[in-house]
Amino acid sequence: MDSFIYSLNATVPVFLVMLIGSWLKRRGILTEQFVSAANKFVFQIALPAKLLLDLAETDIIHSFDIRYIGFCFGVTLLSILTIWYLAKKLLKDPFETGAFVQASYRSSAAILGVAFIENIYGNSGMAPLMMIGAVPLYNIFAVIVLTFENTDNHAKGNERIVRAAKGVATNPIILSIAAGILLSLMQISFPPMIDKTIRNLGVMASPLALLAIGAGFEGRKALAKIKTTAAAATIKLVLLTAIFLPVAVALGFRDQKLLALIIMLGSPTTPTAYIMAKNMGGDGVLSSSVIVLTTLLSAVTLTFWIFLVRSMGLVQ
C-alpha cells in the first residue's frame, strides 16, 4: 500500500493540472490561441530557460556519469532507428511514417518528466544527465525523420540534409542544453538579477505546459487513425520500458537514475511532436491522436512502472 500511495503521489498531481486545463478550456477561460501561444512559449522560452539553469547548476564535472549518459544515448538511438526501420516496412501509408516514428520514441522527458521527478524529489534529480543523453537525439532525429519522410517535400537528398542540419542548429532546446553544459563545465554563474530572471521564466515551463496539454485535448482526434495510434502508444508507454528497464536494473542503476530512465522510456509523447509534425508537413492528426492517448494512459502506465520499481526496493 505504501508503494501504491507513493506512485499515486508521483502521478496524480501532474494529471490533475492537465484536467484543470481541460476544464478551463471548456469553461472558455482558456482558448485555442492560448494553447498555441503557450506551447510556443514553453518550447522556445520557458523550457530552454529551465534546462539551461538545470544543467548550469549541475556539477557535471563531479557528477558526470559517462556510463549512465552513454546508456541513455545508446537506448535512445537504438529505439529511434529500430522504430524508423519497422515503420517504413510495416506502415501502409507513407505519409504516416514521420509522425509515427517521432510519436513512438519522443518522450515528454523535459516537460512531464521533470514535473514527475520534481514532484517526488523536490528537484530535477538525475533528469539533466538523462536529458544530456536523450533529449538532443529526440530533437535532432525529429527534424531528420520529418524532413526525409515528408512526402510533400520534393527536394533532393542534399537539400533535405541542409534543411535538416539548419533545423537542428536552430532548435532552442538543443541550444539551451549545449549552453547549459558549457556553463557547467566552465563553472560560470549568472549575476543574481539575470539568474532570477531566467529562473522566473523556467519555473513556468512545467505548469504552463501541463495546462496547455489539458486545454488542447481534442477527443475527436483521439479516435482518428486508431490502429496506428494504438500501436505508437503501445510502443511509447509499454514496449520500450519493458525491454530496456530490466537492462538498466541489471546494470545497477537505482533511485533517481532509474526513475529518470523510466521517464525517458515511458512518459507520454511530447506535445511539441505535434507542433513539429504540423509545421514540417507531417501527419498532424496522427501526432495529435498519439499525444492525447499516451497522455491519458500514462497516468496508469507510469504509475505501474513507478509502483513496480518502488515495491522491488529499486527506488527510494
Beta strands, then each sheet from edge to edge (+ up, - down):
end
